[in-house]
């Protein structure tokens, strides 16, 4: 009888302190370590909290068509795909809206600063992303007065690519997870959902979106592009199982914005394989 593959795992924090994990069955520890290093390098290039990052430099050049790396080009195209997949509920042009809501520095500094005195008075609905963002081979342009925050879309995108590279593995980047293969025991990967249930997957994405982990007195990080303000959602968290981590991330965020009454049907209509919800009265995750 063949012995089960050895599980190599690395748990770490990235993306503003979020818990991340890379678990691989059949890969050596060097491959897992390389994947973790890629996560840190990815974050450094795309963070909005460092003016030297490529994303910050792109946003600073709003109104101009500038050269972008293949990585940023791919992610800007992914942002357009996310907008199309969710009918506009996921709109990466929320940079200035989320900053106006109070999330203009790292979450630790936001919480240390305390409550916002008042919401942004000039908040307004966001135009559709394709009206603001143009992407061409090797170059891109964001309209004057706007900026891109790739957020969870980038995490889901990266989780997919790292997991596909590792093979029989599960990659969780702060709630955006992709799992492929039979796992260390040969029966798949068991993943927890926000309502306490579990699902066993062999090739799927699982993503959870919520308003509890990045909240501060007076607001939270989830902007509703239909208003330009923090979403008054009636759901504490949504987990979606879909074909990829990217799809799951987009659909979880869209379902959260859709609200408790419509979240499940909205996500399923857009391709979700399974939806779990946690309401505020049921506790926070």
C-alpha positions in Angstrom: 0.0 0.0 0.0 1.4 3.4 -1.0 2.1 5.8 1.8 0.1 9.1 1.7 2.1 12.1 0.5 3.8 14.2 3.1 2.1 17.5 3.9 4.3 20.5 3.9 2.6 23.6 5.4 3.5 27.2 6.1 1.2 29.6 8.1 2.0 33.3 8.0 0.5 36.7 7.9 0.3 39.0 4.9 -2.1 41.5 3.3 -2.4 43.7 6.3 -2.0 41.0 8.9 -4.4 38.5 7.4 -3.8 34.8 8.3 -2.5 32.9 5.2 -1.6 29.3 4.6 0.1 27.3 2.0 -0.4 23.5 2.3 1.0 21.1 -0.2 0.9 17.3 -0.5 3.7 15.9 -2.5 5.7 19.1 -2.9 8.9 19.7 -1.0 9.3 22.5 1.6 11.4 24.6 -0.7 8.5 24.9 -3.2 6.1 25.9 -0.3 8.7 28.5 0.9 9.0 29.9 -2.7 5.2 30.3 -2.8 5.2 32.2 0.5 8.0 34.4 -0.8 5.9 35.1 -3.9 3.0 36.2 -1.7 5.2 38.8 0.1 6.7 40.1 -3.2 3.2 40.3 -4.7 1.9 42.3 -1.7 4.8 44.7 -1.9 4.2 45.5 -5.6 0.5 46.0 -5.2 -0.2 47.5 -1.8 -1.9 50.8 -1.8 -0.2 51.8 1.5 3.2 52.3 0.0 3.7 55.1 -2.5 6.6 53.2 -4.0 4.5 50.2 -5.1 3.6 49.8 -8.7 -0.1 50.1 -8.0 0.4 53.4 -6.1 2.6 54.8 -8.9 -0.1 53.8 -11.4 -2.8 55.5 -9.3 -0.6 58.6 -8.9 -0.5 58.9 -12.7 -4.3 59.0 -13.1 -5.2 60.5 -16.4 -2.1 59.3 -18.2 -1.5 56.1 -20.1 1.5 54.5 -18.5 3.6 51.4 -18.9 2.6 48.6 -16.6 4.3 45.3 -15.8 2.7 42.0 -17.1 1.6 41.3 -13.5 -0.3 44.6 -13.0 -1.7 44.4 -16.5 -3.1 40.9 -15.7 -4.6 42.1 -12.5 -6.2 45.2 -14.0 -7.8 42.9 -16.6 -8.9 40.6 -13.7 -10.5 43.7 -12.1 -12.5 44.3 -15.3 -13.5 40.6 -15.3 -14.7 40.9 -11.7 -16.8 43.9 -12.6 -18.4 41.9 -15.5 -18.9 38.8 -13.5 -20.8 40.6 -10.7 -22.7 43.1 -12.8 -20.7 46.0 -11.4 -21.0 45.1 -7.7 -17.3 44.5 -7.5 -15.7 47.7 -8.8 -12.0 48.2 -8.2 -12.2 52.0 -8.6 -13.1 52.3 -4.9 -9.7 53.6 -3.8 -10.8 57.2 -3.0 -14.2 56.1 -1.6 -12.7 53.6 0.9 -10.1 56.2 1.9 -12.8 58.8 2.5 -14.7 56.3 4.6 -11.6 56.2 6.9 -9.5 53.4 5.5 -6.7 55.6 4.1 -3.9 53.9 6.1 -3.3 50.4 7.4 -6.1 48.9 9.5 -4.0 49.0 12.6 -3.5 52.8 12.2 -7.2 53.3 11.4 -8.2 51.6 14.6 -5.6 53.5 16.7 -6.9 56.8 15.3 -10.5 56.1 16.5 -13.9 56.9 15.0 -14.5 59.0 12.0 -16.2 62.3 12.8 -18.6 62.0 9.8 -18.9 60.2 6.6 -17.8 61.7 3.3 -20.3 64.4 2.4 -19.6 64.1 -1.3 -19.9 60.3 -1.7 -21.6 59.3 -4.9 -22.2 56.2 -7.0 -19.2 54.9 -9.0 -19.2 54.9 -12.8 -18.9 51.4 -14.3 -15.2 50.4 -14.2 -14.8 50.0 -18.0 -15.6 53.8 -18.3 -12.7 54.6 -15.9 -10.0 51.9 -16.7 -8.4 51.2 -20.0 -5.9 48.4 -20.4 -3.8 47.7 -23.4 -0.8 45.4 -24.0 1.9 46.8 -21.8 0.0 49.9 -20.7 -3.0 51.1 -18.8 -4.9 54.3 -17.8 -7.2 55.2 -14.9 -9.4 58.3 -15.4 -8.4 61.5 -13.6 -9.7 61.7 -10.1 -10.0 57.9 -9.7 -7.8 55.1 -8.3 -7.7 51.3 -8.2 -7.8 49.2 -5.1 -7.3 45.5 -6.1 -8.2 44.1 -2.7 -9.6 40.6 -2.5 -9.7 40.3 -6.3 -5.9 40.2 -6.3 -5.8 37.7 -3.4 -8.1 35.3 -5.2 -6.2 35.6 -8.5 -2.9 34.8 -6.7 -4.3 31.9 -4.8 -5.4 30.3 -8.0 -2.0 30.6 -9.6 0.0 29.5 -6.7 -2.2 26.4 -6.2 -2.1 25.5 -9.8 1.7 25.7 -9.7 2.0 23.5 -6.6 -0.5 20.9 -7.8 -2.0 18.9 -4.9 -2.3 21.8 -2.6 -4.5 24.3 -0.7 -3.6 28.0 -0.7 -5.5 30.4 1.6 -4.7 34.1 1.3 -6.7 35.7 4.1 -10.0 34.0 3.3 -9.5 33.5 -0.5 -8.7 29.8 -0.9 -8.0 27.5 -3.8 -7.6 23.8 -3.4 -6.6 21.2 -6.0 -6.1 17.5 -5.7 -6.8 14.7 -3.2 -5.0 16.1 -0.2 -2.7 14.3 2.3 -5.3 11.6 3.1 -6.5 11.0 -0.4 -10.0 12.2 0.1 -9.8 15.8 -0.8 -9.3 19.0 1.1 -11.8 19.9 3.9 -12.5 23.6 4.1 -14.5 25.4 6.8 -17.3 27.8 5.9 -18.4 30.9 7.8 -21.5 29.2 9.3 -19.4 26.5 10.9 -20.1 23.8 8.2 -17.4 22.3 6.1 -17.0 21.2 2.5 -14.7 18.7 0.9 -13.2 19.8 -2.5 -10.8 18.4 -5.1 -10.7 21.4 -7.4 -12.5 24.5 -6.2 -12.2 28.0 -4.8 -13.7 29.0 -1.5 -13.8 32.6 -0.4 -15.3 34.4 2.6 -16.2 38.1 2.6 -17.4 40.0 5.7 -17.5 43.3 7.4 -16.2 42.3 10.9 -12.4 41.9 10.4 -11.8 45.3 8.8 -14.2 47.5 10.8 -13.5 50.6 12.9 -15.8 53.0 14.8 -17.8 54.7 12.1 -17.2 52.4 9.1 -15.8 49.3 7.4 -13.9 48.4 4.3 -16.7 47.2 2.1 -17.8 50.0 -0.2 -21.1 49.7 -2.2 -20.3 51.1 -5.7 -24.0 52.0 -6.0 -23.6 54.7 -3.3 -19.9 55.2 -2.8 -20.4 54.6 0.9 -19.8 51.8 3.4 -22.4 49.1 2.5 -25.3 48.9 5.0 -25.3 45.1 4.6 -27.4 42.9 6.8 -25.0 40.0 6.5 -21.9 39.6 8.7 -20.1 37.2 6.4 -20.7 35.1 3.2 -18.7 32.1 2.0 -19.0 31.0 -1.6 -17.7 27.8 -3.2 -17.0 28.3 -6.9 -14.8 27.0 -9.7 -11.8 29.2 -8.7 -10.7 31.4 -5.8 -11.1 34.4 -8.0 -14.7 33.6 -8.9 -15.5 32.7 -5.2 -14.0 36.0 -4.0 -16.0 38.1 -6.5 -19.3 36.3 -5.8 -18.8 36.4 -2.0 -18.3 40.1 -2.1 -21.3 40.6 -4.5 -23.5 38.4 -2.3 -22.6 40.4 0.8 -23.6 43.6 -1.0 -26.8 42.0 -2.2 -28.0 41.6 1.4 -29.4 38.7 3.4 -32.6 38.4 1.5 -30.9 38.1 -1.9 -27.4 36.9 -1.2 -27.9 33.2 -1.8 -30.0 33.5 -4.9 -27.7 36.2 -6.3 -24.6 34.2 -5.8 -26.1 31.0 -7.2 -27.4 32.9 -10.3 -23.8 34.1 -10.9 -22.2 30.7 -10.7 -21.7 29.8 -7.0 -21.7 26.1 -6.3 -22.5 26.6 -2.6 -23.3 29.6 -0.4 -23.0 29.9 3.4 -24.1 33.0 5.4 -23.5 34.3 8.9 -25.9 37.0 10.2 -24.9 39.5 12.8 -27.2 37.9 15.4 -25.4 34.6 14.9 -22.1 36.1 16.1 -19.0 37.3 14.3 -16.3 35.2 12.7 
